Amino acid sequence: MKKIPVIAVAGPTASGKTALAVEIAKEFGGEIVSCDSMQIYKDLSVGTARPTEAEMQGIPHHLVGFAGLRDDYSVADYVSDARKIIAEIHARGKVPVVCGGTGLYMDSLLGNIEFSEVKSDPALRAELKNDLDEHGPEALHEKLRELDPELAAKLHPNNTGRVIRAIEVCKLTGTPMSEHQRRSKEHPTPYETTWIGLCFSNRETLYARINRRTEEMLKSGLLDEARLLLEQGGSGTVMQAIGYKELFPYLRGEQTLAEASEILKQETRRYAKRQLTWFRRNDAIQWYSVDAYPDAVSLREAVFNDLRKKGFGEKA
């Protein structure tokens, strides 16, 4: 069976992925499939940098703003939904443009990882969530490290939903999640993916962009979203989301806003570094240093030219 051509735009937060993906979709007749584990929440748009209607420029965006704060939405759920959407986009004669910074989601989707059908055990899950509440994410992550050190090395302790699921699968099957994933890779991917990665030759340039965007988010309602989340609660994953948990101490009166915002900037910079580390392992990615181009138009044209060389035709 002929593989579906897909364009994947990856990179760290604040690198300009969304804007580039929209331009690619406009030029080559595409639709965007978001690959961001936080942009799925309908009540969280500012802190997740979910594109506005104006930023979408009329390009359909899929898998954004549909989940409730308390919804458990796993990587397996994402892959299942995204596969269907990509098939539908392709059937319409459009180009699927997968865009985001959640490396696990992107690799799982485009690498065709088959997820274990092991059903959740409510009692075990409740026990693990209780452990999380009592001892914190680091202790839970250490438990995963004992069971599956390979996967633990890839998952940040704050990815509590995935850490819990990995422990659960291991305990219920006696086989580490990393081994389940390894076996799943024996199935060939149905996608012919052209990978585009955004990076910066000067890391400080990226960090400055992150700092500026954080300030803009704070002016645009980020505190209101953090307050909503703190008051209403949410799934384990969303409560540990960078951009919100750093503001909880301020909202509780434990820190000044200046202190909390500095911590938020620092944690976002660290997250960007982890994203780059993740994507750098993918040898298929063609990297573009954003700060090597005089402006966004020059970067866009360079990407367009390379895509045309790979067989993507201009939109009709």
FIFIMAR-681502 format. One record per residue (C-alpha): residue number from 1; residue in three letters; x, y, z. Coordinates in Angstrom, 2 decimals, always signed. Example, Ala and Ser with C-alpha at 12.3 -4.5 7.8 and 13.67 -1.06 7.14 Angstrom:
BEGIN
+-----+------+---------+---------+---------+
|  nr | rest |       X |       Y |       Z |
+-----+------+---------+---------+---------+
|   1 |  ALA |  +12.30 |   -4.50 |   +7.80 |
|   2 |  SER |  +13.67 |   -1.06 |   +7.14 |
+-----+------+---------+---------+---------+
% end
This chain:
BEGIN
+-----+------+---------+---------+---------+
|  nr | rest |       X |       Y |       Z |
+-----+------+---------+---------+---------+
|   1 |  MET |   +0.00 |   +0.00 |   +0.00 |
|   2 |  LYS |   +1.31 |   +3.45 |   -0.91 |
|   3 |  LYS |   +2.26 |   +5.49 |   +2.12 |
|   4 |  ILE |   +0.52 |   +8.76 |   +3.00 |
|   5 |  PRO |   +2.83 |  +11.78 |   +2.58 |
|   6 |  VAL |   +3.01 |  +13.81 |   +5.77 |
|   7 |  ILE |   +4.89 |  +16.98 |   +6.65 |
|   8 |  ALA |   +5.97 |  +17.17 |  +10.31 |
|   9 |  VAL |   +7.02 |  +20.47 |  +11.90 |
|  10 |  ALA |   +8.82 |  +19.96 |  +15.20 |
|  11 |  GLY |  +10.89 |  +21.98 |  +17.61 |
|  12 |  PRO |  +10.93 |  +23.69 |  +20.99 |
|  13 |  THR |   +8.31 |  +25.99 |  +22.42 |
|  14 |  ALA |   +8.32 |  +29.58 |  +21.10 |
|  15 |  SER |  +10.29 |  +28.64 |  +17.98 |
|  16 |  GLY |   +7.54 |  +29.59 |  +15.54 |
|  17 |  LYS |   +6.28 |  +26.12 |  +14.59 |
|  18 |  THR |   +2.63 |  +27.07 |  +14.32 |
|  19 |  ALA |   +3.21 |  +30.09 |  +12.08 |
|  20 |  LEU |   +5.43 |  +28.05 |   +9.76 |
|  21 |  ALA |   +2.99 |  +25.13 |   +9.65 |
|  22 |  VAL |   +0.16 |  +27.49 |   +8.66 |
|  23 |  GLU |   +2.25 |  +28.92 |   +5.81 |
|  24 |  ILE |   +3.14 |  +25.40 |   +4.65 |
|  25 |  ALA |   -0.52 |  +24.40 |   +4.70 |
|  26 |  LYS |   -1.49 |  +27.50 |   +2.73 |
|  27 |  GLU |   +1.20 |  +26.91 |   +0.12 |
|  28 |  PHE |   +0.75 |  +23.18 |   -0.37 |
|  29 |  GLY |   -2.95 |  +22.68 |   +0.30 |
|  30 |  GLY |   -2.70 |  +21.20 |   +3.76 |
|  31 |  GLU |   -4.54 |  +20.87 |   +7.03 |
|  32 |  ILE |   -2.85 |  +20.94 |  +10.43 |
|  33 |  VAL |   -2.93 |  +18.13 |  +12.95 |
|  34 |  SER |   -1.82 |  +19.54 |  +16.28 |
|  35 |  CYS |   +0.69 |  +17.46 |  +18.21 |
|  36 |  ASP |   +0.59 |  +19.24 |  +21.56 |
|  37 |  SER |   -0.51 |  +17.42 |  +24.70 |
|  38 |  MET |   -1.76 |  +20.65 |  +26.33 |
|  39 |  GLN |   -3.51 |  +22.39 |  +23.44 |
|  40 |  ILE |   -6.21 |  +19.71 |  +23.60 |
|  41 |  TYR |   -7.86 |  +21.42 |  +26.60 |
|  42 |  LYS |  -10.71 |  +23.72 |  +25.63 |
|  43 |  ASP |  -10.37 |  +25.98 |  +28.70 |
|  44 |  LEU |   -6.63 |  +26.53 |  +28.34 |
|  45 |  SER |   -5.68 |  +28.62 |  +25.33 |
|  46 |  VAL |   -3.28 |  +31.30 |  +26.59 |
|  47 |  GLY |   -0.83 |  +29.14 |  +28.53 |
|  48 |  THR |   -0.78 |  +26.45 |  +25.86 |
|  49 |  ALA |   -0.17 |  +28.99 |  +23.06 |
|  50 |  ARG |   -3.11 |  +27.57 |  +21.16 |
|  51 |  PRO |   -3.42 |  +29.48 |  +17.88 |
|  52 |  THR |   -6.20 |  +32.02 |  +17.60 |
|  53 |  GLU |   -8.65 |  +32.07 |  +14.71 |
|  54 |  ALA |   -6.63 |  +34.91 |  +13.17 |
|  55 |  GLU |   -3.39 |  +32.94 |  +13.48 |
|  56 |  MET |   -5.00 |  +29.88 |  +11.87 |
|  57 |  GLN |   -5.72 |  +32.01 |   +8.76 |
|  58 |  GLY |   -8.58 |  +29.78 |   +7.73 |
|  59 |  ILE |   -6.49 |  +26.60 |   +7.78 |
|  60 |  PRO |   -8.30 |  +23.72 |   +9.52 |
|  61 |  HIS |   -6.62 |  +22.75 |  +12.81 |
|  62 |  HIS |   -7.41 |  +19.36 |  +14.29 |
|  63 |  LEU |   -7.08 |  +18.06 |  +17.85 |
|  64 |  VAL |   -7.13 |  +21.44 |  +19.58 |
|  65 |  GLY |   -9.49 |  +22.70 |  +22.26 |
|  66 |  PHE |  -11.78 |  +19.71 |  +22.69 |
|  67 |  ALA |  -10.99 |  +18.08 |  +26.06 |
|  68 |  GLY |  -12.24 |  +18.97 |  +29.53 |
|  69 |  LEU |   -9.80 |  +19.69 |  +32.34 |
|  70 |  ARG |  -10.57 |  +16.42 |  +34.08 |
|  71 |  ASP |  -10.44 |  +14.27 |  +30.96 |
|  72 |  ASP |   -7.74 |  +11.61 |  +30.89 |
|  73 |  TYR |   -6.31 |  +11.72 |  +27.39 |
|  74 |  SER |   -3.34 |   +9.48 |  +26.77 |
|  75 |  VAL |   -0.76 |   +9.23 |  +24.02 |
|  76 |  ALA |   -2.61 |   +6.12 |  +22.84 |
|  77 |  ASP |   -5.82 |   +8.16 |  +22.57 |
|  78 |  TYR |   -3.96 |  +10.81 |  +20.61 |
|  79 |  VAL |   -2.44 |   +8.34 |  +18.17 |
|  80 |  SER |   -5.80 |   +6.67 |  +17.56 |
|  81 |  ASP |   -7.54 |  +10.00 |  +16.90 |
|  82 |  ALA |   -4.72 |  +11.46 |  +14.81 |
|  83 |  ARG |   -4.51 |   +8.39 |  +12.58 |
|  84 |  LYS |   -8.18 |   +8.75 |  +11.66 |
|  85 |  ILE |   -7.81 |  +12.46 |  +10.99 |
|  86 |  ILE |   -4.73 |  +12.02 |   +8.80 |
|  87 |  ALA |   -6.56 |   +9.40 |   +6.75 |
|  88 |  GLU |   -9.50 |  +11.78 |   +6.29 |
|  89 |  ILE |   -7.24 |  +14.69 |   +5.27 |
|  90 |  HIS |   -5.46 |  +12.49 |   +2.74 |
|  91 |  ALA |   -8.78 |  +11.21 |   +1.38 |
|  92 |  ARG |   -9.80 |  +14.83 |   +0.71 |
|  93 |  GLY |   -6.68 |  +15.30 |   -1.39 |
|  94 |  LYS |   -5.03 |  +17.52 |   +1.21 |
|  95 |  VAL |   -1.61 |  +17.30 |   +2.83 |
|  96 |  PRO |   -1.52 |  +16.41 |   +6.55 |
|  97 |  VAL |   +0.82 |  +18.80 |   +8.39 |
|  98 |  VAL |   +1.58 |  +17.47 |  +11.86 |
|  99 |  CYS |   +2.82 |  +20.31 |  +14.06 |
| 100 |  GLY |   +3.88 |  +20.38 |  +17.67 |
| 101 |  GLY |   +6.45 |  +20.00 |  +20.36 |
| 102 |  THR |   +5.26 |  +16.92 |  +22.22 |
| 103 |  GLY |   +7.93 |  +14.51 |  +21.05 |
| 104 |  LEU |   +6.40 |  +11.37 |  +22.50 |
| 105 |  TYR |   +3.11 |  +12.01 |  +20.72 |
| 106 |  MET |   +4.79 |  +12.85 |  +17.41 |
| 107 |  ASP |   +7.13 |   +9.86 |  +17.42 |
| 108 |  SER |   +4.38 |   +7.50 |  +18.49 |
| 109 |  LEU |   +2.07 |   +8.68 |  +15.72 |
| 110 |  LEU |   +4.51 |   +8.88 |  +12.83 |
| 111 |  GLY |   +6.53 |   +5.87 |  +13.96 |
| 112 |  ASN |   +3.34 |   +3.81 |  +14.09 |
| 113 |  ILE |   +3.81 |   +2.60 |  +17.64 |
| 114 |  GLU |   +1.08 |   +0.15 |  +18.57 |
| 115 |  PHE |   -0.09 |   +0.63 |  +22.13 |
| 116 |  SER |   -0.87 |   -2.18 |  +24.51 |
| 117 |  GLU |   -4.53 |   -3.01 |  +24.83 |
| 118 |  VAL |   -4.01 |   -3.62 |  +28.55 |
| 119 |  LYS |   -7.04 |   -2.14 |  +30.28 |
| 120 |  SER |   -6.66 |   +0.13 |  +33.24 |
| 121 |  ASP |   -7.03 |   -1.35 |  +36.72 |
| 122 |  PRO |   -9.07 |   +1.16 |  +38.79 |
| 123 |  ALA |   -7.72 |   -0.07 |  +42.11 |
| 124 |  LEU |   -4.09 |   +0.06 |  +40.99 |
| 125 |  ARG |   -4.56 |   +3.44 |  +39.34 |
| 126 |  ALA |   -6.15 |   +4.83 |  +42.51 |
| 127 |  GLU |   -3.22 |   +3.50 |  +44.53 |
| 128 |  LEU |   -0.70 |   +5.16 |  +42.20 |
| 129 |  LYS |   -2.57 |   +8.47 |  +42.26 |
| 130 |  ASN |   -2.61 |   +8.30 |  +46.04 |
| 131 |  ASP |   +1.15 |   +7.74 |  +45.99 |
| 132 |  LEU |   +1.48 |  +10.78 |  +43.76 |
| 133 |  ASP |   -0.57 |  +12.95 |  +46.13 |
| 134 |  GLU |   +1.33 |  +11.77 |  +49.21 |
| 135 |  HIS |   +4.90 |  +11.58 |  +47.94 |
| 136 |  GLY |   +5.00 |  +13.72 |  +44.79 |
| 137 |  PRO |   +6.02 |  +13.12 |  +41.15 |
| 138 |  GLU |   +9.70 |  +12.44 |  +41.84 |
| 139 |  ALA |   +8.92 |   +9.46 |  +44.08 |
| 140 |  LEU |   +6.48 |   +8.07 |  +41.52 |
| 141 |  HIS |   +9.08 |   +8.51 |  +38.79 |
| 142 |  GLU |  +11.61 |   +6.62 |  +40.91 |
| 143 |  LYS |   +9.15 |   +3.73 |  +41.11 |
| 144 |  LEU |   +9.00 |   +3.68 |  +37.31 |
| 145 |  ARG |  +12.80 |   +3.79 |  +37.14 |
| 146 |  GLU |  +12.94 |   +0.59 |  +39.19 |
| 147 |  LEU |  +10.46 |   -1.13 |  +36.85 |
| 148 |  ASP |  +11.42 |   +0.33 |  +33.47 |
| 149 |  PRO |  +14.63 |   +2.40 |  +33.55 |
| 150 |  GLU |  +14.66 |   +2.78 |  +29.77 |
| 151 |  LEU |  +11.29 |   +4.52 |  +29.62 |
| 152 |  ALA |  +11.91 |   +6.44 |  +32.84 |
| 153 |  ALA |  +14.94 |   +8.05 |  +31.19 |
| 154 |  LYS |  +12.64 |   +9.46 |  +28.49 |
| 155 |  LEU |   +9.76 |  +10.64 |  +30.69 |
| 156 |  HIS |   +9.95 |  +13.76 |  +32.84 |
| 157 |  PRO |   +8.64 |  +13.24 |  +36.39 |
| 158 |  ASN |   +5.95 |  +15.84 |  +35.75 |
| 159 |  ASN |   +4.44 |  +13.68 |  +32.99 |
| 160 |  THR |   +2.53 |  +11.97 |  +35.77 |
| 161 |  GLY |   -0.22 |  +10.54 |  +33.58 |
| 162 |  ARG |   +2.28 |   +8.70 |  +31.41 |
| 163 |  VAL |   +4.37 |   +7.64 |  +34.39 |
| 164 |  ILE |   +1.29 |   +6.14 |  +36.05 |
| 165 |  ARG |   +0.27 |   +4.34 |  +32.87 |
| 166 |  ALA |   +3.76 |   +2.91 |  +32.39 |
| 167 |  ILE |   +3.85 |   +1.57 |  +35.94 |
| 168 |  GLU |   +0.35 |   +0.18 |  +35.51 |
| 169 |  VAL |   +1.19 |   -1.68 |  +32.29 |
| 170 |  CYS |   +4.35 |   -3.12 |  +33.80 |
| 171 |  LYS |   +2.60 |   -4.34 |  +36.94 |
| 172 |  LEU |   -0.37 |   -5.80 |  +35.06 |
| 173 |  THR |   +1.61 |   -7.55 |  +32.31 |
| 174 |  GLY |   +4.97 |   -8.20 |  +33.89 |
| 175 |  THR |   +6.56 |   -6.56 |  +30.82 |
| 176 |  PRO |   +8.03 |   -3.02 |  +30.76 |
| 177 |  MET |   +6.23 |   -0.48 |  +28.62 |
| 178 |  SER |   +9.48 |   +0.13 |  +26.73 |
| 179 |  GLU |   +9.44 |   -3.50 |  +25.61 |
| 180 |  HIS |   +5.80 |   -3.18 |  +24.48 |
| 181 |  GLN |   +6.87 |   -0.14 |  +22.43 |
| 182 |  ARG |   +9.87 |   -1.97 |  +20.98 |
| 183 |  ARG |   +7.70 |   -4.84 |  +19.79 |
| 184 |  SER |   +5.19 |   -2.41 |  +18.30 |
| 185 |  LYS |   +7.87 |   -0.85 |  +16.08 |
| 186 |  GLU |   +8.01 |   -4.08 |  +14.10 |
| 187 |  HIS |   +4.96 |   -2.77 |  +12.20 |
| 188 |  PRO |   +5.93 |   -0.44 |   +9.34 |
| 189 |  THR |   +4.58 |   +3.10 |   +9.45 |
| 190 |  PRO |   +1.87 |   +4.01 |   +6.91 |
| 191 |  TYR |   +3.38 |   +7.49 |   +6.54 |
| 192 |  GLU |   +6.11 |   +8.92 |   +4.33 |
| 193 |  THR |   +7.14 |  +11.73 |   +6.64 |
| 194 |  THR |   +9.16 |  +14.77 |   +5.68 |
| 195 |  TRP |  +10.53 |  +16.17 |   +8.94 |
| 196 |  ILE |  +11.20 |  +19.86 |   +9.50 |
| 197 |  GLY |  +12.85 |  +21.01 |  +12.72 |
| 198 |  LEU |  +13.19 |  +24.56 |  +14.01 |
| 199 |  CYS |  +16.16 |  +25.42 |  +16.20 |
| 200 |  PHE |  +18.46 |  +28.34 |  +17.05 |
| 201 |  SER |  +22.19 |  +28.63 |  +16.51 |
| 202 |  ASN |  +22.24 |  +30.92 |  +19.55 |
| 203 |  ARG |  +20.27 |  +29.32 |  +22.36 |
| 204 |  GLU |  +19.99 |  +32.69 |  +24.12 |
| 205 |  THR |  +17.88 |  +33.96 |  +21.23 |
| 206 |  LEU |  +15.34 |  +31.22 |  +21.88 |
| 207 |  TYR |  +15.42 |  +31.92 |  +25.61 |
| 208 |  ALA |  +14.74 |  +35.61 |  +24.98 |
| 209 |  ARG |  +11.72 |  +34.66 |  +22.85 |
| 210 |  ILE |  +10.46 |  +32.42 |  +25.64 |
| 211 |  ASN |  +10.83 |  +35.23 |  +28.18 |
| 212 |  ARG |   +8.98 |  +37.70 |  +25.95 |
| 213 |  ARG |   +6.17 |  +35.26 |  +25.25 |
| 214 |  THR |   +5.78 |  +34.51 |  +28.95 |
| 215 |  GLU |   +5.32 |  +38.22 |  +29.65 |
| 216 |  GLU |   +2.76 |  +38.43 |  +26.84 |
| 217 |  MET |   +0.87 |  +35.44 |  +28.24 |
| 218 |  LEU |   +0.74 |  +37.01 |  +31.69 |
| 219 |  LYS |   -0.79 |  +40.14 |  +30.14 |
| 220 |  SER |   -3.27 |  +38.08 |  +28.10 |
| 221 |  GLY |   -5.00 |  +36.06 |  +30.81 |
| 222 |  LEU |   -2.59 |  +33.32 |  +31.86 |
| 223 |  LEU |   -3.28 |  +34.00 |  +35.53 |
| 224 |  ASP |   -7.02 |  +33.60 |  +34.97 |
| 225 |  GLU |   -6.45 |  +30.18 |  +33.40 |
| 226 |  ALA |   -4.13 |  +29.13 |  +36.23 |
| 227 |  ARG |   -6.71 |  +30.27 |  +38.78 |
| 228 |  LEU |   -9.44 |  +28.30 |  +37.01 |
| 229 |  LEU |   -7.27 |  +25.21 |  +37.02 |
| 230 |  LEU |   -6.38 |  +25.62 |  +40.68 |
| 231 |  GLU |  -10.02 |  +26.10 |  +41.66 |
| 232 |  GLN |  -11.55 |  +23.38 |  +39.51 |
| 233 |  GLY |   -8.71 |  +20.86 |  +39.43 |
| 234 |  GLY |   -7.89 |  +18.65 |  +36.51 |
| 235 |  SER |   -6.25 |  +15.45 |  +35.37 |
| 236 |  GLY |   -2.82 |  +14.60 |  +36.72 |
| 237 |  THR |   -1.20 |  +15.63 |  +33.47 |
| 238 |  VAL |   -2.75 |  +19.07 |  +33.22 |
| 239 |  MET |   -2.13 |  +19.92 |  +36.88 |
| 240 |  GLN |   +1.59 |  +19.42 |  +36.26 |
| 241 |  ALA |   +1.62 |  +21.44 |  +33.03 |
| 242 |  ILE |   +4.41 |  +23.97 |  +32.67 |
| 243 |  GLY |   +2.86 |  +27.41 |  +32.53 |
| 244 |  TYR |   +0.31 |  +26.77 |  +35.23 |
| 245 |  LYS |   +1.82 |  +24.89 |  +38.16 |
| 246 |  GLU |   +4.52 |  +27.58 |  +38.49 |
| 247 |  LEU |   +1.80 |  +30.16 |  +39.18 |
| 248 |  PHE |   -0.02 |  +28.17 |  +41.84 |
| 249 |  PRO |   +2.29 |  +29.37 |  +44.67 |
| 250 |  TYR |   +1.51 |  +32.98 |  +43.74 |
| 251 |  LEU |   -2.22 |  +32.30 |  +43.66 |
| 252 |  ARG |   -1.94 |  +30.68 |  +47.10 |
| 253 |  GLY |   -0.15 |  +33.75 |  +48.44 |
| 254 |  GLU |   +3.14 |  +31.89 |  +48.88 |
| 255 |  GLN |   +5.18 |  +33.91 |  +46.34 |
| 256 |  THR |   +5.12 |  +37.29 |  +44.64 |
| 257 |  LEU |   +4.10 |  +37.42 |  +41.01 |
| 258 |  ALA |   +7.63 |  +38.45 |  +40.08 |
| 259 |  GLU |   +9.07 |  +35.37 |  +41.80 |
| 260 |  ALA |   +6.54 |  +33.03 |  +40.20 |
| 261 |  SER |   +7.00 |  +34.51 |  +36.72 |
| 262 |  GLU |  +10.79 |  +34.11 |  +36.92 |
| 263 |  ILE |  +10.39 |  +30.46 |  +37.90 |
| 264 |  LEU |   +7.93 |  +30.03 |  +35.05 |
| 265 |  LYS |  +10.43 |  +31.45 |  +32.55 |
| 266 |  GLN |  +13.17 |  +29.23 |  +33.91 |
| 267 |  GLU |  +11.06 |  +26.07 |  +33.75 |
| 268 |  THR |   +9.91 |  +26.90 |  +30.22 |
| 269 |  ARG |  +13.52 |  +27.34 |  +29.12 |
| 270 |  ARG |  +14.38 |  +23.98 |  +30.66 |
| 271 |  TYR |  +11.42 |  +22.42 |  +28.86 |
| 272 |  ALA |  +12.63 |  +23.83 |  +25.55 |
| 273 |  LYS |  +16.03 |  +22.29 |  +26.17 |
| 274 |  ARG |  +14.43 |  +18.90 |  +26.83 |
| 275 |  GLN |  +12.37 |  +19.21 |  +23.64 |
| 276 |  LEU |  +15.50 |  +19.87 |  +21.59 |
| 277 |  THR |  +17.26 |  +16.94 |  +23.20 |
| 278 |  TRP |  +14.33 |  +14.68 |  +22.32 |
| 279 |  PHE |  +14.06 |  +15.75 |  +18.69 |
| 280 |  ARG |  +17.83 |  +15.74 |  +18.12 |
| 281 |  ARG |  +17.70 |  +11.95 |  +18.39 |
| 282 |  ASN |  +15.69 |  +11.86 |  +15.16 |
| 283 |  ASP |  +18.16 |  +11.69 |  +12.28 |
| 284 |  ALA |  +15.36 |  +12.20 |   +9.74 |
| 285 |  ILE |  +14.74 |  +15.79 |  +10.80 |
| 286 |  GLN |  +16.09 |  +18.53 |   +8.54 |
| 287 |  TRP |  +16.95 |  +21.40 |  +10.86 |
| 288 |  TYR |  +16.54 |  +25.11 |  +10.16 |
| 289 |  SER |  +18.19 |  +27.64 |  +12.47 |
| 290 |  VAL |  +15.57 |  +30.35 |  +12.78 |
| 291 |  ASP |  +18.12 |  +33.01 |  +13.71 |
| 292 |  ALA |  +20.22 |  +32.22 |  +10.62 |
| 293 |  TYR |  +17.59 |  +33.85 |   +8.40 |
| 294 |  PRO |  +17.00 |  +37.62 |   +8.19 |
| 295 |  ASP |  +13.24 |  +37.23 |   +8.62 |
| 296 |  ALA |  +10.36 |  +34.75 |   +8.69 |
| 297 |  VAL |   +9.77 |  +35.10 |   +4.95 |
| 298 |  SER |  +13.32 |  +33.97 |   +4.14 |
| 299 |  LEU |  +12.96 |  +30.96 |   +6.44 |
| 300 |  ARG |   +9.61 |  +30.11 |   +4.90 |
| 301 |  GLU |  +10.96 |  +30.26 |   +1.35 |
| 302 |  ALA |  +13.89 |  +28.00 |   +2.27 |
| 303 |  VAL |  +11.49 |  +25.43 |   +3.68 |
| 304 |  PHE |   +9.17 |  +25.72 |   +0.66 |
| 305 |  ASN |  +12.05 |  +25.14 |   -1.76 |
| 306 |  ASP |  +13.15 |  +22.01 |   +0.09 |
| 307 |  LEU |   +9.60 |  +20.68 |   +0.21 |
| 308 |  ARG |   +9.21 |  +21.14 |   -3.53 |
| 309 |  LYS |  +12.44 |  +19.16 |   -4.04 |
| 310 |  LYS |  +10.85 |  +16.35 |   -2.04 |
| 311 |  GLY |   +7.86 |  +16.20 |   -4.34 |
| 312 |  PHE |   +5.32 |  +18.46 |   -2.68 |
| 313 |  GLY |   +3.60 |  +20.48 |   -5.36 |
| 314 |  GLU |   +2.30 |  +23.98 |   -5.01 |
| 315 |  LYS |   -1.35 |  +24.29 |   -4.10 |
| 316 |  ALA |   -3.81 |  +24.35 |   -6.95 |
+-----+------+---------+---------+---------+
% end
